[in-house]
C-alpha cells in the first residue's frame, strides 16, 4: 500500500463508546515494551506517529490510526505492565474484550511477542483470549535484529511451542530497526482487507 495520509483519528478510553467505522480494521496487541509503537511507526514510514516511550504502559487507550481513509490500524493497550493497579488492568482488559467482541469491521488481530524470550504467561493468556474471541492471531516476533541470523529459527520454534499455536498460524519475524518483515505484514494486511472473497 502506498501511504498518502495517516492520522490518529479516534482515541477510546475505558468509558468511551467504541466507534462504528465503515472501513476495515486490523488490531495490534502485545505486552508493554514489546515494540508496538515502533512497529506502527515502521509500517507507516513515520518516526513519531505512535509515541514510543522508555517507560512501558504508555498506550492506555485504544488508538485508531486512519490510513488513506481506507483502513484503520488499531493500537490496543499494552498488557502485563507492573506499575498499574489491578483495577486499571481489569478496566483495560474489559475495554479490549469489548472491542474484540463488538467491532464488526475488525478483520485480523496481530499479536506482538519479543522473539528473544520465551512467551510469558501474559502472552499465552492474550493469545488464548484472542482465539476465544473468534480470531486466529498472526504473530509478529519483534526485535529480530537483536538475534544472530543463525538463532532466529530456534527462537521462532520456542515461540510457537510456548504459545501452543494453532496449526497454520503465521509467524513473522520483524525488526523496527532494519524493517525486516514490514513488506510481509503489509502484503498480509492487503490480502486480509482488500481481496474480495
MOGI-V482054 format. One record per residue. N is the residue number from 1. RES is the residue in one small letter. OMEGA is omega in whole degrees, 0 to 359 (* if undefined). NEAR is the number of other C-alpha atoms within 10 Angstrom. D_FIRST is the distance of its C-alpha to the first C-alpha in whole Angstrom. Layout:
BEGIN
n = [N & N]
res = [RES & RES]
omega = [OMEGA & OMEGA]
near = [NEAR & NEAR]
d_first = [D_FIRST & D_FIRST]
END
This chain:
BEGIN
n = [1 & 2 & 3 & 4 & 5 & 6 & 7 & 8 & 9 & 10 & 11 & 12 & 13 & 14 & 15 & 16 & 17 & 18 & 19 & 20 & 21 & 22 & 23 & 24 & 25 & 26 & 27 & 28 & 29 & 30 & 31 & 32 & 33 & 34 & 35 & 36 & 37 & 38 & 39 & 40 & 41 & 42 & 43 & 44 & 45 & 46 & 47 & 48 & 49 & 50 & 51 & 52 & 53 & 54 & 55 & 56 & 57 & 58 & 59 & 60 & 61 & 62 & 63 & 64 & 65 & 66 & 67 & 68 & 69 & 70 & 71 & 72 & 73 & 74 & 75 & 76 & 77 & 78 & 79 & 80 & 81 & 82 & 83 & 84 & 85 & 86 & 87 & 88 & 89 & 90 & 91 & 92 & 93 & 94 & 95 & 96 & 97 & 98 & 99 & 100 & 101 & 102 & 103 & 104 & 105 & 106 & 107 & 108 & 109 & 110 & 111 & 112 & 113 & 114 & 115 & 116 & 117 & 118 & 119 & 120 & 121 & 122 & 123 & 124 & 125 & 126 & 127 & 128 & 129 & 130 & 131 & 132 & 133 & 134 & 135 & 136 & 137 & 138 & 139 & 140 & 141 & 142 & 143 & 144 & 145 & 146 & 147 & 148 & 149 & 150 & 151 & 152 & 153 & 154 & 155 & 156 & 157 & 158 & 159 & 160 & 161 & 162 & 163 & 164 & 165 & 166 & 167 & 168 & 169 & 170 & 171 & 172 & 173 & 174 & 175 & 176 & 177 & 178 & 179 & 180 & 181 & 182 & 183 & 184 & 185 & 186 & 187 & 188 & 189 & 190 & 191 & 192 & 193 & 194 & 195 & 196 & 197]
res = [x & x & x & x & x & x & x & x & x & x & x & x & x & x & x & x & x & x & x & x & x & x & x & x & x & x & x & x & x & x & x & x & x & x & x & x & x & x & x & x & x & x & x & x & x & x & x & x & x & x & x & x & x & x & x & x & x & x & x & x & x & x & x & x & x & x & x & x & x & x & x & x & x & x & x & x & x & x & x & x & x & x & x & x & x & x & x & x & x & x & x & x & x & x & x & x & x & x & x & x & x & x & x & x & x & x & x & x & x & x & x & x & x & x & x & x & x & x & x & x & x & x & x & x & x & x & x & x & x & x & x & x & x & x & x & x & x & x & x & x & x & x & x & x & x & x & x & x & x & x & x & x & x & x & x & x & x & x & x & x & x & x & x & x & x & x & x & x & x & x & x & x & x & x & x & x & x & x & x & x & x & x & x & x & x & x & x & x & x & x & x & x & x & x & x & x & x]
omega = [174 & 184 & 179 & 177 & 179 & 180 & 172 & 189 & 189 & 175 & 182 & 173 & 186 & 181 & 185 & 170 & 180 & 184 & 169 & 179 & 181 & 174 & 183 & 182 & 166 & 184 & 179 & 179 & 178 & 181 & 179 & 176 & 180 & 178 & 182 & 179 & 179 & 178 & 181 & 177 & 180 & 179 & 184 & 186 & 178 & 181 & 189 & 177 & 173 & 184 & 174 & 185 & 175 & 178 & 182 & 177 & 183 & 181 & 181 & 180 & 169 & 184 & 181 & 178 & 181 & 180 & 176 & 186 & 184 & 182 & 173 & 164 & 187 & 183 & 181 & 179 & 177 & 180 & 176 & 182 & 193 & 190 & 180 & 182 & 181 & 182 & 178 & 178 & 180 & 177 & 177 & 180 & 180 & 179 & 180 & 181 & 178 & 181 & 182 & 183 & 191 & 185 & 181 & 184 & 182 & 184 & 182 & 176 & 175 & 177 & 181 & 178 & 179 & 186 & 186 & 186 & 172 & 180 & 179 & 176 & 178 & 177 & 182 & 180 & 181 & 179 & 181 & 182 & 178 & 178 & 180 & 180 & 170 & 180 & 171 & 187 & 171 & 185 & 172 & 181 & 189 & 174 & 182 & 179 & 180 & 179 & 168 & 183 & 182 & 182 & 192 & 184 & 178 & 181 & 176 & 179 & 179 & 179 & 179 & 181 & 184 & 180 & 184 & 187 & 173 & 178 & 177 & 180 & 179 & 172 & 183 & 174 & 187 & 173 & 175 & 181 & 186 & 184 & 175 & 178 & 184 & 182 & 180 & 179 & 179 & 179 & 180 & 179 & 177 & 180 & 184 & 189 & 195 & 177 & 179 & 183 & *]
near = [11 & 7 & 10 & 9 & 10 & 18 & 15 & 15 & 11 & 15 & 16 & 17 & 15 & 17 & 8 & 11 & 11 & 17 & 13 & 10 & 13 & 12 & 14 & 18 & 24 & 19 & 21 & 24 & 26 & 25 & 23 & 20 & 21 & 20 & 24 & 28 & 23 & 23 & 24 & 24 & 18 & 21 & 18 & 23 & 13 & 12 & 13 & 13 & 17 & 21 & 13 & 19 & 14 & 7 & 9 & 18 & 18 & 16 & 19 & 18 & 19 & 24 & 21 & 22 & 23 & 19 & 19 & 14 & 13 & 12 & 21 & 26 & 21 & 22 & 23 & 23 & 26 & 25 & 23 & 19 & 18 & 11 & 9 & 11 & 9 & 11 & 9 & 12 & 19 & 11 & 14 & 21 & 17 & 13 & 22 & 19 & 14 & 14 & 19 & 18 & 12 & 13 & 15 & 14 & 16 & 21 & 14 & 19 & 21 & 22 & 23 & 26 & 28 & 23 & 25 & 19 & 11 & 18 & 18 & 16 & 12 & 14 & 22 & 15 & 13 & 21 & 25 & 17 & 14 & 20 & 15 & 10 & 11 & 10 & 17 & 20 & 24 & 21 & 25 & 26 & 24 & 25 & 21 & 25 & 18 & 12 & 12 & 8 & 9 & 8 & 11 & 18 & 11 & 10 & 20 & 19 & 14 & 17 & 23 & 18 & 12 & 16 & 21 & 12 & 20 & 11 & 7 & 8 & 12 & 16 & 20 & 20 & 25 & 26 & 21 & 21 & 13 & 12 & 14 & 18 & 19 & 19 & 13 & 13 & 18 & 13 & 13 & 13 & 18 & 12 & 11 & 16 & 19 & 11 & 8 & 6 & 4]
d_first = [0 & 4 & 6 & 9 & 11 & 12 & 16 & 18 & 19 & 22 & 24 & 26 & 29 & 32 & 34 & 31 & 30 & 26 & 24 & 23 & 20 & 19 & 15 & 14 & 15 & 14 & 17 & 18 & 22 & 24 & 27 & 28 & 27 & 25 & 22 & 20 & 19 & 19 & 16 & 14 & 15 & 13 & 10 & 10 & 11 & 14 & 18 & 20 & 17 & 19 & 23 & 24 & 27 & 30 & 32 & 30 & 30 & 28 & 26 & 28 & 26 & 23 & 21 & 18 & 15 & 13 & 10 & 9 & 12 & 10 & 11 & 13 & 13 & 17 & 19 & 22 & 26 & 26 & 29 & 32 & 33 & 37 & 38 & 37 & 40 & 40 & 40 & 37 & 35 & 36 & 35 & 31 & 32 & 33 & 30 & 27 & 29 & 29 & 26 & 25 & 28 & 27 & 23 & 23 & 19 & 19 & 17 & 17 & 19 & 18 & 21 & 21 & 25 & 26 & 26 & 30 & 32 & 33 & 31 & 33 & 35 & 33 & 30 & 31 & 32 & 29 & 28 & 30 & 30 & 26 & 28 & 31 & 28 & 27 & 24 & 23 & 21 & 19 & 21 & 19 & 22 & 22 & 23 & 24 & 24 & 28 & 29 & 30 & 28 & 31 & 31 & 28 & 28 & 32 & 30 & 27 & 30 & 32 & 29 & 29 & 33 & 33 & 31 & 32 & 29 & 29 & 28 & 25 & 23 & 20 & 21 & 18 & 20 & 18 & 19 & 18 & 20 & 19 & 15 & 17 & 15 & 11 & 9 & 12 & 11 & 7 & 8 & 11 & 9 & 7 & 11 & 13 & 11 & 11 & 13 & 16 & 19]
END
